[in-house]
Amino acid sequence: MRKTREKKAELFDKLGSEIVPKYLGLFDGFLDKKTNGSVFFVGNSVTLADLLVFHLLDGLLQKTPTLLDNHPKLKKNHEKVAEIPGIKKWLEKRPSTEF
């Protein structure tokens, strides 16, 4: 049991120090260079790509609220998606879970 906790902590540290920052930089860079000023990943309105990234980041942001502080384009994308009425309503009433 102790080895399992240690391994989980080790993997979580790697996730936070290597994997997540790498992808945040990639996503933010994509929004900065490929979208012609739009806050969305494709075109000028929300797409499945935006929803997918929102979902991935939302769980991480619950654990680390400052996660996007160094990624302004990605932060703006996340905020815009969170403002969509149906998503906003769900975020207000969703149950709290560990993940």
Backbone as JSON, one array per atom type, in Angstrom:
{
  "sequence": "MRKTREKKAELFDKLGSEIVPKYLGLFDGFLDKKTNGSVFFVGNSVTLADLLVFHLLDGLLQKTPTLLDNHPKLKKNHEKVAEIPGIKKWLEKRPSTEF",
  "N": [[0.83, -1.2, 0.0], [1.92, 1.24, 0.78], [3.92, 1.57, -1.16], [2.32, 1.95, -3.37], [1.13, 4.43, -2.81], [3.43, 6.02, -2.81], [4.29, 5.71, -5.45], [2.11, 6.81, -6.79], [2.3, 9.46, -5.89], [4.77, 10.13, -7.01], [4.2, 9.91, -9.77], [2.23, 11.89, -9.96], [3.72, 14.16, -9.35], [5.45, 14.19, -11.57], [3.59, 14.59, -13.57], [2.71, 17.19, -12.93], [5.1, 18.67, -13.09], [6.34, 18.16, -15.53], [4.73, 17.05, -17.71], [2.11, 18.38, -17.86], [2.89, 21.21, -17.97], [4.27, 21.19, -20.44], [2.24, 20.63, -22.35], [0.45, 22.72, -21.84], [1.94, 24.89, -22.71], [2.16, 24.23, -25.43], [-0.56, 24.28, -26.27], [-1.23, 26.96, -25.65], [0.59, 28.29, -27.28], [-0.33, 27.48, -29.78], [-2.85, 28.72, -29.85], [-1.94, 31.32, -29.87], [-0.51, 31.6, -32.28], [-1.87, 30.39, -34.46], [-4.55, 31.09, -34.74], [-5.39, 33.56, -35.66], [-6.06, 35.75, -33.95], [-8.44, 34.94, -32.76], [-10.1, 33.6, -29.86], [-10.62, 30.99, -29.85], [-9.89, 27.56, -30.74], [-10.42, 26.73, -33.37], [-11.5, 28.65, -35.91], [-14.02, 31.2, -35.28], [-15.74, 30.54, -33.25], [-16.91, 28.38, -30.62], [-15.72, 25.02, -30.66], [-15.52, 21.42, -30.87], [-12.86, 20.96, -30.2], [-12.25, 23.08, -28.44], [-14.0, 22.46, -26.35], [-13.0, 19.98, -25.52], [-10.38, 20.64, -24.61], [-11.12, 22.44, -22.61], [-12.48, 20.72, -20.84], [-10.38, 18.99, -20.05], [-8.66, 20.82, -18.79], [-10.27, 21.92, -16.81], [-10.62, 20.1, -14.68], [-8.0, 20.0, -13.72], [-7.65, 22.65, -12.98], [-9.31, 22.82, -10.78], [-7.81, 21.64, -8.83], [-5.46, 23.11, -8.96], [-5.66, 26.25, -9.0], [-4.16, 28.39, -10.09], [-3.05, 27.53, -12.4], [-3.21, 28.39, -15.11], [-2.13, 30.9, -15.14], [0.25, 31.74, -16.38], [-0.33, 31.43, -19.01], [-1.88, 33.14, -20.99], [-3.55, 33.17, -23.36], [-4.7, 30.64, -23.39], [-5.99, 30.71, -20.96], [-7.9, 32.7, -21.47], [-9.39, 31.39, -23.44], [-10.42, 29.29, -21.91], [-12.0, 30.73, -20.09], [-13.89, 31.89, -21.86], [-15.22, 29.62, -22.87], [-16.31, 28.69, -20.49], [-18.24, 30.6, -20.09], [-20.34, 29.98, -21.75], [-23.78, 29.51, -21.84], [-25.07, 26.91, -21.18], [-22.9, 25.43, -20.24], [-21.99, 27.05, -18.19], [-24.17, 26.89, -16.45], [-24.09, 24.16, -15.76], [-21.58, 24.04, -14.48], [-22.12, 25.49, -12.2], [-23.86, 23.84, -10.78], [-22.87, 21.26, -10.7], [-21.84, 18.12, -9.25], [-19.39, 17.78, -6.66], [-16.35, 16.19, -7.17], [-13.52, 13.93, -6.77], [-11.94, 13.94, -9.03]],
  "CA": [[0.0, 0.0, 0.0], [2.81, 2.4, 0.85], [4.56, 1.72, -2.47], [1.3, 2.48, -4.27], [1.03, 5.87, -2.53], [4.67, 6.65, -3.26], [4.27, 5.71, -6.91], [1.09, 7.78, -7.18], [2.88, 10.79, -5.64], [5.82, 10.31, -8.01], [3.55, 10.16, -11.05], [1.56, 13.18, -9.87], [4.79, 15.17, -9.45], [5.89, 14.22, -12.97], [2.5, 15.21, -14.32], [2.71, 18.62, -12.67], [6.35, 19.35, -13.4], [6.81, 17.92, -16.9], [3.72, 16.77, -18.74], [1.13, 19.46, -17.98], [3.48, 22.44, -18.52], [4.59, 21.0, -21.86], [1.04, 20.76, -23.16], [-0.09, 24.08, -21.69], [2.73, 25.73, -23.62], [1.78, 23.9, -26.81], [-1.91, 24.8, -26.52], [-1.18, 28.42, -25.63], [1.3, 28.69, -28.49], [-1.23, 27.27, -30.91], [-3.83, 29.81, -29.84], [-1.24, 32.56, -30.16], [0.03, 31.68, -33.64], [-2.65, 29.76, -35.52], [-5.98, 31.39, -34.72], [-5.65, 34.9, -36.19], [-6.69, 36.62, -32.96], [-9.6, 34.32, -32.13], [-9.8, 32.92, -28.61], [-10.98, 29.59, -30.03], [-8.9, 26.76, -31.45], [-10.74, 26.65, -34.79], [-12.5, 29.65, -36.29], [-14.44, 32.25, -34.35], [-16.74, 30.06, -32.3], [-16.51, 27.18, -29.88], [-15.77, 23.75, -31.37], [-15.2, 20.26, -30.05], [-11.49, 21.15, -29.7], [-12.33, 23.95, -27.26], [-14.67, 21.71, -25.29], [-12.08, 18.96, -25.04], [-9.33, 21.29, -23.81], [-11.8, 22.95, -21.42], [-12.72, 19.6, -19.93], [-9.1, 18.56, -19.5], [-8.11, 21.84, -17.9], [-11.16, 22.23, -15.69], [-10.28, 19.24, -13.55], [-6.7, 20.43, -13.21], [-7.83, 23.95, -12.34], [-9.93, 22.63, -9.47], [-6.71, 21.29, -7.91], [-4.41, 24.14, -9.06], [-6.34, 27.4, -9.6], [-3.25, 29.31, -10.78], [-2.44, 26.76, -13.48], [-3.17, 29.1, -16.39], [-1.65, 32.28, -14.95], [1.32, 32.03, -17.34], [-0.81, 31.04, -20.34], [-3.03, 34.05, -21.15], [-4.48, 32.8, -24.43], [-5.41, 29.45, -22.93], [-6.87, 31.17, -19.88], [-9.02, 33.4, -22.1], [-10.2, 30.34, -24.07], [-11.14, 28.59, -20.83], [-13.03, 31.66, -19.59], [-14.95, 32.03, -22.87], [-16.0, 28.38, -22.9], [-17.05, 28.65, -19.22], [-19.35, 31.56, -20.18], [-21.43, 29.42, -22.56], [-24.86, 29.33, -20.87], [-25.26, 25.54, -20.71], [-21.72, 25.02, -19.48], [-22.01, 27.85, -16.96], [-25.2, 26.32, -15.58], [-23.57, 22.89, -15.27], [-20.49, 24.31, -13.54], [-22.7, 25.98, -10.94], [-24.63, 22.82, -10.06], [-22.27, 19.93, -10.78], [-21.38, 17.57, -7.97], [-17.95, 17.84, -6.41], [-15.71, 14.88, -7.2], [-12.08, 13.99, -6.58], [-11.28, 14.2, -10.31]],
  "C": [[0.87, 1.26, 0.0], [3.49, 2.65, -0.5], [3.58, 2.32, -3.48], [1.17, 3.98, -4.06], [2.26, 6.61, -3.02], [4.7, 6.77, -4.78], [3.27, 6.74, -7.43], [1.63, 9.2, -7.0], [3.96, 11.11, -6.67], [5.22, 10.65, -9.37], [2.85, 11.52, -11.07], [2.58, 14.32, -9.99], [5.26, 15.31, -10.89], [4.83, 14.9, -13.83], [2.54, 16.72, -14.16], [3.96, 19.35, -13.11], [6.8, 19.2, -14.85], [5.68, 17.89, -17.94], [2.75, 17.94, -18.94], [1.76, 20.75, -18.51], [3.81, 22.34, -20.0], [3.35, 21.25, -22.72], [0.37, 22.12, -23.02], [0.64, 25.03, -22.64], [2.36, 25.49, -25.07], [0.41, 24.48, -27.16], [-1.91, 26.32, -26.59], [-0.49, 28.94, -26.88], [0.44, 28.53, -29.73], [-2.25, 28.39, -30.99], [-3.18, 31.13, -30.23], [-0.89, 32.7, -31.63], [-0.92, 31.24, -34.75], [-4.09, 30.26, -35.64], [-6.34, 32.8, -35.18], [-6.43, 35.79, -35.22], [-7.93, 36.05, -32.29], [-9.19, 33.69, -30.81], [-10.1, 31.42, -28.7], [-9.95, 28.86, -30.88], [-9.14, 26.7, -32.96], [-11.82, 27.69, -35.08], [-12.83, 30.64, -35.18], [-15.53, 31.84, -33.38], [-16.26, 28.75, -31.69], [-16.68, 25.93, -30.75], [-15.47, 22.63, -30.38], [-13.79, 20.38, -29.46], [-11.49, 22.0, -28.44], [-12.95, 23.22, -26.08], [-13.76, 20.65, -24.69], [-11.0, 19.57, -24.15], [-9.94, 21.86, -22.52], [-11.98, 21.85, -20.39], [-11.43, 19.13, -19.27], [-8.57, 19.54, -18.47], [-8.98, 22.07, -16.67], [-10.86, 21.37, -14.47], [-8.96, 19.64, -12.91], [-6.82, 21.76, -12.46], [-8.5, 23.84, -10.98], [-8.86, 22.32, -8.42], [-5.66, 22.4, -7.84], [-4.99, 25.37, -9.75], [-5.44, 28.36, -10.38], [-2.6, 28.69, -12.0], [-2.25, 27.55, -14.77], [-2.64, 30.53, -16.28], [-0.56, 32.67, -15.94], [0.95, 31.68, -18.78], [-2.06, 31.86, -20.66], [-4.02, 33.67, -22.24], [-5.33, 31.6, -24.02], [-6.39, 29.81, -21.81], [-8.1, 31.86, -20.45], [-9.96, 32.39, -22.78], [-11.05, 29.64, -23.02], [-12.27, 29.46, -20.28], [-14.19, 31.79, -20.57], [-15.84, 30.79, -22.93], [-16.86, 28.29, -21.63], [-18.25, 29.6, -19.23], [-20.52, 31.05, -21.02], [-22.55, 29.03, -21.61], [-25.04, 27.91, -20.32], [-24.1, 25.05, -19.86], [-21.68, 25.76, -18.15], [-23.01, 27.27, -15.96], [-24.72, 25.01, -14.96], [-22.48, 23.12, -14.22], [-21.02, 24.77, -12.18], [-23.36, 24.88, -10.12], [-23.99, 21.44, -10.01], [-21.83, 19.43, -9.4], [-19.86, 17.68, -7.87], [-17.39, 16.42, -6.38], [-14.21, 15.03, -7.03], [-11.38, 14.33, -7.89], [-12.05, 15.22, -11.07]]
}
